């Protein structure tokens, strides 16, 4: 049986690298339990870097996680624009960010996965239109 892939959203990464974040303890506990690389997308990384910089924190640990293979960027939005547009349009009332759309699309492609998130919108999002997305979340 294939291992469950863990798709990582912005919130857990920011929480892990920012010890003042409300979810820091929870995120650190989860990272200690996860031994496989986390999968993410460039849109998530863009948000993470911005938020860490906005809080006056170094972004070096994020790049080090990528260089050590703990965080893998294996999704290119370029190949999925029609699907991303469909998702953003479907959830425009929330609204849905590009990072969230990428993660939902990644969940559609991954099969057995969990989205590692602190974003409650993932309780609403569905893959393939109607299927719940398994979450690793503090709620």
Secondary structure, DSSP 8 states (H G I E B T S, - for coil): ----EEEE-HHHHHHHH-TTSTTHHHHHHHHHH--S-EEE-HHHHHHHHHHHHHTT--SHHHHHHHHTTSEEE---GGGGHHHHHHHHHHTTTT---HHHHHHHHHHHHHSSEEEE-S-GGGGT-EETTTEE--EE---
